[in-house]
Amino acid sequence: MRDVLVLAIIFCSLPVCFLRPYVGILVWSWISYMNPHMLCWGIARNFPVSQFVGLATLTGFPFARERDKLPLERETILLLLLWMMYTLTSFFAFNPIVAWSKWSRVSKILLFTFLTIPLFIDKKRLKYLLLTMVFSIGLYSIKGGIFSIITGGQYKIWGPEQSFIGDNNSMGLAMLMVLPMFFYLAREERYKPLRNLLQMTFFLTIISILFTYSRGAFLGLIAVMFLFFLKLNKRYIACLMILFGVFFVLKFAPEQWRARMATIQNYQQDASTQGRFTAWYFAWKLALDKPFIGGGFEAFNVELFQRYGFEKREARASHSIYFGVLGEHGFITLGLFLAIIVSCWLSLHKLKRKFKYFPSCSWICNYCDMLQISIFAYMISGAFLPFAYFDLYYHVVSIVIILKVLANKEYEDLMEERSETACNTTIDGRLIVSS
């Protein structure tokens, strides 16, 4: 029954995805982040639902009336250059067949990142996109938070199998990135039931992050709470968030959770942590040998580890977005990867400074804080996790670009309004409008 329902929803949406490609992006996001087909046990589980939605959206995109031109913002250019470098390094990869297969998957993510931008340069549609993203992941936050409370945090929270958020680490990172979105979207939401749902899910997400048992997500949560403390004018709210997290740790965290987190401090004795250091050293040696092109996608494999003097048992994933990009694509690509993060952060900081004195544009300032904290979460947790090609991050970058365009339009309207006001004067109680 569940398979029939999921497939019926997706197939019924296909004509709409073609006629209104922005709806296709929403459906594609829902499938990418929630993976509803992976919650089934029949035909829907292995059915290529994303391909059908993607094809309908791509086919309808050239005919879409609601799309704008792709804005050539700084972040847009950097993303294009990054995509070009991903392509270039794939030509020289140690394992071209595997590398091109991974390139294909990453390129689909980047393609839909670029499709999102011109289709969502509209405040209302942007809100729909954000709500789709947060509640697609929020479903697992709600389920995981309630489950952890009932079971006393005895079990790890996992995502759906064979998906980007399938393991506890990626699930923790995804929840951490949408955590600020729940908070700031609730701030902007006027419809009370939806606002209450966003606020409730925010707190359940904190619980879920803790009980993913992901050390990277735990460190990211501490950093995110600190950034909340710095950004919120009413800092007692951030203090309440922190106290809420501490309460649940003290109240519900079982001994195995405490033991797991204790390895952060005693990392010298933790085999998993030492393995990360080995992988990072391998990435550094590989980048020094191939500084401009790296080893290509999927370079962290047994064969290459042995080629660079490591033992077979030491081969493992990069466990870092930074060392992952460095080892697989070299120093230039890592520079572009870092430049995108820095550029997004600076753009959002500039926008907030520009609009903080305009009360009617408080939503822009809230969105700036929201996206900065989300990127910060990716920066901190991603330092310990192998998710350099995490689709949620690239979607956040596209939203930064959309917000910049919307903010510029808003600013032009404000200046035009001020100009018209300045041209209107009163003489002897009479309104004179200058031409």
Wavefront OBJ file of the C-alpha trace (Angstrom):
o trace
v 0.000 0.000 0.000
v 2.828 2.373 0.856
v 4.552 1.628 -2.460
v 1.363 2.410 -4.364
v 0.893 5.692 -2.505
v 4.479 6.898 -3.071
v 4.504 5.958 -6.761
v 1.044 7.467 -7.275
v 2.172 10.795 -5.804
v 5.299 10.868 -7.934
v 3.652 9.851 -11.206
v 0.772 12.293 -10.687
v 3.320 15.053 -10.120
v 5.182 14.462 -13.400
v 2.883 16.569 -15.647
v 3.057 19.392 -13.093
v 6.854 19.066 -12.964
v 6.916 19.542 -16.736
v 4.484 22.469 -16.800
v 5.841 24.122 -13.636
v 9.517 23.116 -13.304
v 9.838 24.839 -9.932
v 7.396 22.201 -8.644
v 9.750 19.616 -10.151
v 12.591 21.036 -8.034
v 10.384 20.766 -4.943
v 9.500 17.141 -5.717
v 13.126 16.348 -6.535
v 14.201 17.903 -3.201
v 11.584 15.885 -1.357
v 12.842 12.673 -2.950
v 16.511 13.593 -2.399
v 16.228 14.504 1.272
v 13.372 12.380 2.572
v 13.881 9.390 0.248
v 10.222 8.304 0.579
v 10.740 5.368 -1.777
v 13.365 3.944 0.605
v 10.688 3.748 3.294
v 8.856 1.183 1.171
v 9.497 -2.556 0.867
v 8.139 -3.323 -2.585
v 8.564 -2.069 -6.142
v 8.963 1.586 -5.144
v 12.148 0.866 -3.192
v 14.296 0.319 -6.280
v 12.225 2.343 -8.722
v 14.202 5.247 -10.336
v 11.796 7.912 -9.067
v 14.357 10.753 -9.069
v 15.213 10.084 -12.725
v 11.574 10.402 -13.762
v 11.108 13.647 -11.830
v 14.449 14.991 -13.037
v 13.649 14.247 -16.680
v 10.231 15.926 -16.444
v 11.771 18.986 -14.797
v 14.640 19.251 -17.273
v 12.293 18.876 -20.240
v 9.993 21.599 -18.997
v 12.729 23.994 -17.882
v 13.375 25.667 -21.295
v 9.655 26.482 -21.607
v 9.143 27.722 -18.034
v 7.657 31.211 -17.895
v 8.409 31.734 -14.201
v 12.181 31.373 -14.494
v 14.678 34.237 -14.397
v 18.111 34.373 -15.954
v 20.908 32.651 -14.084
v 22.463 35.497 -12.038
v 26.234 35.723 -12.431
v 26.965 36.330 -8.789
v 30.390 35.576 -7.373
v 29.165 32.288 -5.927
v 27.670 31.246 -9.280
v 31.003 31.677 -11.032
v 32.883 29.848 -8.285
v 30.431 26.933 -8.463
v 30.880 26.718 -12.230
v 34.667 26.723 -11.838
v 34.421 24.022 -9.179
v 32.317 21.886 -11.503
v 34.893 22.400 -14.250
v 37.688 21.259 -11.930
v 35.714 18.199 -10.882
v 35.443 17.392 -14.589
v 39.102 18.085 -15.356
v 40.427 15.921 -12.534
v 38.207 13.056 -13.677
v 40.169 12.881 -16.950
v 43.352 12.154 -14.996
v 41.858 10.005 -12.220
v 43.714 6.870 -11.075
v 40.535 4.872 -11.625
v 38.692 6.610 -14.519
v 35.692 4.246 -14.669
v 34.837 4.667 -10.995
v 35.701 8.383 -11.114
v 33.368 9.126 -14.021
v 30.577 7.240 -12.311
v 30.989 9.437 -9.214
v 31.328 12.526 -11.442
v 27.948 11.703 -12.964
v 26.284 11.636 -9.536
v 27.953 14.854 -8.406
v 27.093 16.554 -11.701
v 23.402 15.763 -11.211
v 23.561 17.506 -7.846
v 25.276 20.557 -9.340
v 22.933 20.630 -12.339
v 19.879 20.808 -10.093
v 21.673 23.356 -7.945
v 21.916 25.617 -10.976
v 18.343 24.855 -12.071
v 17.092 25.867 -8.634
v 18.501 29.392 -8.817
v 16.528 30.913 -11.743
v 13.334 29.091 -10.757
v 13.223 30.344 -7.164
v 14.023 34.035 -7.429
v 10.747 34.727 -5.686
v 10.227 35.118 -1.944
v 7.173 32.870 -1.787
v 8.685 30.066 -3.861
v 11.898 30.286 -1.838
v 9.887 29.736 1.331
v 8.271 26.652 -0.224
v 11.714 25.300 -1.101
v 13.022 25.819 2.428
v 9.965 24.195 3.987
v 10.302 21.221 1.648
v 13.952 20.784 2.595
v 13.523 21.133 6.357
v 10.476 18.911 6.715
v 11.905 16.233 4.418
v 14.712 15.853 6.942
v 12.529 17.004 9.827
v 10.424 13.862 9.532
v 13.421 11.917 10.811
v 14.069 14.560 13.468
v 10.530 14.192 14.822
v 10.602 10.406 14.664
v 14.138 10.172 16.055
v 13.573 12.672 18.850
v 10.422 10.961 20.102
v 12.030 7.532 19.741
v 15.092 8.645 21.745
v 12.926 10.026 24.552
v 10.903 6.801 24.739
v 13.939 4.490 24.643
v 16.239 6.649 26.758
v 18.685 7.214 23.903
v 19.762 3.549 23.829
v 19.845 3.335 20.015
v 21.495 5.245 17.195
v 19.344 7.276 14.808
v 19.896 6.289 11.194
v 18.549 7.565 7.905
v 17.001 5.527 5.089
v 19.304 2.926 3.557
v 21.213 3.604 0.330
v 20.745 7.354 0.590
v 22.960 10.365 1.296
v 21.710 10.353 4.893
v 21.764 6.587 5.334
v 24.277 6.367 8.181
v 24.244 8.121 11.535
v 27.017 10.579 10.633
v 25.342 11.927 7.506
v 21.991 11.963 9.308
v 23.537 14.050 12.081
v 25.073 16.478 9.597
v 21.800 16.913 7.677
v 19.859 17.572 10.888
v 22.514 20.002 12.058
v 22.327 21.989 8.802
v 18.529 22.322 8.925
v 18.456 23.091 12.666
v 18.839 26.885 12.181
v 16.278 26.762 9.380
v 13.601 25.512 11.770
v 14.406 28.334 14.186
v 14.471 31.244 11.722
v 11.588 30.037 9.572
v 9.515 29.870 12.767
v 10.499 33.479 13.441
v 9.130 34.557 10.089
v 6.041 32.344 10.062
v 2.707 34.087 10.779
v 0.528 30.980 10.564
v 0.528 29.799 14.183
v 0.106 26.012 13.700
v 3.026 25.930 11.242
v 5.108 28.123 13.534
v 4.439 25.809 16.463
v 5.362 22.779 14.351
v 8.644 24.414 13.309
v 9.487 25.262 16.915
v 8.653 21.776 18.148
v 10.730 20.169 15.408
v 13.638 22.462 16.272
v 13.882 21.007 19.786
v 13.294 17.447 18.620
v 16.110 17.948 16.102
v 18.520 18.845 18.914
v 17.624 15.570 20.643
v 17.969 13.620 17.399
v 21.403 15.099 16.656
v 22.642 14.057 20.080
v 21.446 10.490 19.682
v 22.824 9.887 16.231
v 25.940 9.083 18.293
v 27.922 11.040 15.691
v 30.906 12.758 17.268
v 31.243 15.108 14.314
v 27.603 16.149 14.644
v 28.023 16.560 18.410
v 30.978 18.916 17.959
v 29.007 20.757 15.289
v 26.044 21.128 17.644
v 28.252 22.733 20.297
v 29.652 25.154 17.703
v 26.192 25.960 16.321
v 24.805 26.691 19.789
v 27.727 29.031 20.416
v 26.993 30.843 17.141
v 23.327 31.124 18.099
v 24.497 32.736 21.338
v 26.561 35.297 19.419
v 23.882 36.119 16.847
v 20.713 36.354 18.937
v 19.966 39.734 20.482
v 17.999 37.979 23.237
v 20.802 35.701 24.327
v 18.724 34.075 27.011
v 17.032 32.169 24.143
v 20.377 30.644 23.169
v 21.062 29.864 26.836
v 17.719 28.061 27.041
v 18.648 26.011 23.958
v 21.957 25.030 25.534
v 20.302 24.167 28.851
v 17.741 22.096 26.946
v 20.508 20.074 25.298
v 22.436 19.652 28.550
v 19.266 18.513 30.338
v 18.613 15.763 27.817
v 22.219 14.613 27.917
v 22.162 14.362 31.708
v 18.662 12.910 31.822
v 18.625 10.445 28.943
v 22.176 9.825 27.686
v 23.060 6.176 28.425
v 26.527 4.986 29.337
v 27.381 3.910 25.780
v 26.649 7.441 24.509
v 28.897 8.980 27.165
v 31.628 6.500 26.330
v 31.338 7.312 22.633
v 31.650 11.069 23.197
v 34.495 10.584 25.686
v 36.661 9.348 22.793
v 36.735 12.944 21.494
v 38.922 13.825 24.460
v 40.861 10.545 24.495
v 41.442 10.485 20.766
v 44.939 9.002 21.110
v 43.433 5.691 22.222
v 40.557 5.674 19.687
v 41.236 3.572 16.597
v 38.590 5.379 14.537
v 40.133 8.775 15.248
v 43.628 7.531 14.480
v 42.294 6.120 11.228
v 41.061 9.595 10.321
v 44.545 11.009 10.866
v 45.966 8.306 8.610
v 43.439 9.135 5.871
v 44.277 12.839 6.146
v 48.001 12.105 5.884
v 47.334 9.967 2.818
v 45.363 12.847 1.251
v 48.253 15.206 1.932
v 50.818 12.854 0.349
v 48.560 12.297 -2.656
v 48.042 16.052 -3.124
v 51.770 16.734 -2.915
v 52.334 14.121 -5.622
v 49.438 15.400 -7.774
v 49.036 19.051 -6.638
v 46.861 20.245 -9.532
v 44.617 17.254 -10.240
v 44.741 14.998 -7.160
v 43.779 11.364 -7.490
v 40.297 11.890 -8.935
v 36.964 10.821 -7.496
v 37.053 7.746 -5.219
v 40.810 8.038 -4.714
v 40.559 6.788 -1.133
v 40.877 3.106 -1.999
v 43.070 0.189 -0.991
v 45.206 0.252 -4.136
v 46.230 3.881 -3.758
v 46.806 3.606 -0.016
v 49.253 0.784 -0.683
v 50.880 2.691 -3.535
v 51.671 5.547 -1.146
v 53.182 3.338 1.509
v 50.186 2.533 3.720
v 48.967 -0.880 4.751
v 45.816 -2.418 3.317
v 44.008 -2.258 6.663
v 44.645 1.503 6.887
v 42.581 2.305 3.785
v 39.399 4.211 4.580
v 37.262 7.177 3.489
v 38.607 10.714 3.816
v 36.462 11.585 6.866
v 36.838 15.278 6.048
v 35.330 17.513 3.402
v 38.614 19.410 3.204
v 41.059 16.508 2.980
v 38.584 14.680 0.744
v 38.646 17.457 -1.852
v 42.399 17.916 -1.432
v 43.223 14.259 -2.019
v 40.771 13.717 -4.861
v 41.179 17.010 -6.736
v 44.298 18.856 -5.574
v 45.066 22.287 -4.181
v 43.334 24.422 -6.848
v 40.017 22.646 -6.400
v 40.337 22.839 -2.610
v 40.935 26.580 -3.003
v 37.727 26.920 -5.017
v 35.836 24.785 -2.498
v 36.989 27.014 0.362
v 36.389 30.162 -1.684
v 32.711 29.255 -2.078
v 32.311 28.864 1.679
v 34.087 32.148 2.407
v 32.228 33.963 -0.365
v 28.828 32.823 0.923
v 29.707 33.858 4.464
v 30.930 37.312 3.394
v 27.939 37.888 1.101
v 25.508 37.077 3.901
v 27.423 39.275 6.340
v 27.306 42.160 3.868
v 23.581 41.703 3.243
v 22.790 41.735 6.944
v 24.774 44.931 7.489
v 23.014 46.505 4.528
v 19.462 45.699 5.646
v 19.605 45.703 9.444
v 18.278 49.289 9.585
v 15.242 48.504 7.409
v 12.494 46.982 9.608
v 10.522 45.851 6.572
v 13.490 43.703 5.512
v 13.981 41.833 8.771
v 13.292 38.589 6.880
v 16.481 39.133 4.869
v 18.535 39.512 8.057
v 16.933 36.388 9.539
v 17.649 34.421 6.368
v 21.267 35.641 6.442
v 21.743 34.381 10.003
v 19.972 31.135 9.148
v 22.193 30.379 6.154
v 25.386 31.440 7.919
v 24.725 29.055 10.786
v 23.824 26.265 8.349
v 27.094 26.751 6.445
v 28.994 26.976 9.729
v 27.491 23.634 10.764
v 28.737 22.114 7.508
v 32.197 23.626 8.021
v 32.611 22.277 11.555
v 31.006 18.830 11.296
v 32.256 18.389 7.750
v 35.832 18.639 9.018
v 35.344 15.142 10.450
v 32.967 13.631 7.881
v 33.435 12.575 4.207
v 30.625 14.664 2.702
v 32.298 17.097 0.304
v 29.558 16.356 -2.259
v 26.619 16.588 0.136
v 23.659 17.804 -1.958
v 22.151 19.768 0.938
v 25.239 21.979 1.130
v 25.135 22.843 -2.586
v 21.434 23.599 -2.251
v 22.263 26.027 0.559
v 24.774 27.752 -1.713
v 22.071 28.154 -4.369
v 19.778 29.719 -1.742
v 22.523 32.205 -0.847
v 22.631 33.278 -4.504
v 18.820 33.532 -4.649
v 18.759 35.624 -1.475
v 21.350 38.012 -2.889
v 19.228 38.606 -5.999
v 16.018 39.038 -3.982
v 17.775 41.408 -1.575
v 19.113 43.529 -4.429
v 15.601 43.814 -5.875
v 14.277 44.724 -2.431
v 16.942 47.395 -2.053
v 16.129 48.907 -5.446
v 12.445 49.098 -4.454
v 13.353 50.773 -1.172
v 15.569 53.346 -2.883
v 12.880 54.040 -5.474
v 10.330 54.513 -2.711
v 12.661 56.883 -0.883
v 13.296 58.812 -4.068
v 9.573 59.244 -4.687
v 9.070 60.375 -1.101
v 11.879 62.898 -1.433
v 10.196 64.369 -4.515
v 6.945 64.997 -2.623
v 6.726 68.207 -0.618
v 3.923 70.142 1.020
v 3.403 73.876 0.594
v 0.694 75.559 2.689
v -0.830 72.166 3.414
v -0.974 71.262 -0.272
v 0.811 68.180 -1.623
v 3.178 69.045 -4.465
v 4.594 66.124 -6.467
v 7.760 66.966 -8.383
v 8.067 65.479 -11.839
l 1 2 3 4 5 6 7 8 9 10 11 12 13 14 15 16 17 18 19 20 21 22 23 24 25 26 27 28 29 30 31 32 33 34 35 36 37 38 39 40 41 42 43 44 45 46 47 48 49 50 51 52 53 54 55 56 57 58 59 60 61 62 63 64 65 66 67 68 69 70 71 72 73 74 75 76 77 78 79 80 81 82 83 84 85 86 87 88 89 90 91 92 93 94 95 96 97 98 99 100 101 102 103 104 105 106 107 108 109 110 111 112 113 114 115 116 117 118 119 120 121 122 123 124 125 126 127 128 129 130 131 132 133 134 135 136 137 138 139 140 141 142 143 144 145 146 147 148 149 150 151 152 153 154 155 156 157 158 159 160 161 162 163 164 165 166 167 168 169 170 171 172 173 174 175 176 177 178 179 180 181 182 183 184 185 186 187 188 189 190 191 192 193 194 195 196 197 198 199 200 201 202 203 204 205 206 207 208 209 210 211 212 213 214 215 216 217 218 219 220 221 222 223 224 225 226 227 228 229 230 231 232 233 234 235 236 237 238 239 240 241 242 243 244 245 246 247 248 249 250 251 252 253 254 255 256 257 258 259 260 261 262 263 264 265 266 267 268 269 270 271 272 273 274 275 276 277 278 279 280 281 282 283 284 285 286 287 288 289 290 291 292 293 294 295 296 297 298 299 300 301 302 303 304 305 306 307 308 309 310 311 312 313 314 315 316 317 318 319 320 321 322 323 324 325 326 327 328 329 330 331 332 333 334 335 336 337 338 339 340 341 342 343 344 345 346 347 348 349 350 351 352 353 354 355 356 357 358 359 360 361 362 363 364 365 366 367 368 369 370 371 372 373 374 375 376 377 378 379 380 381 382 383 384 385 386 387 388 389 390 391 392 393 394 395 396 397 398 399 400 401 402 403 404 405 406 407 408 409 410 411 412 413 414 415 416 417 418 419 420 421 422 423 424 425 426 427 428 429 430 431 432 433 434 435
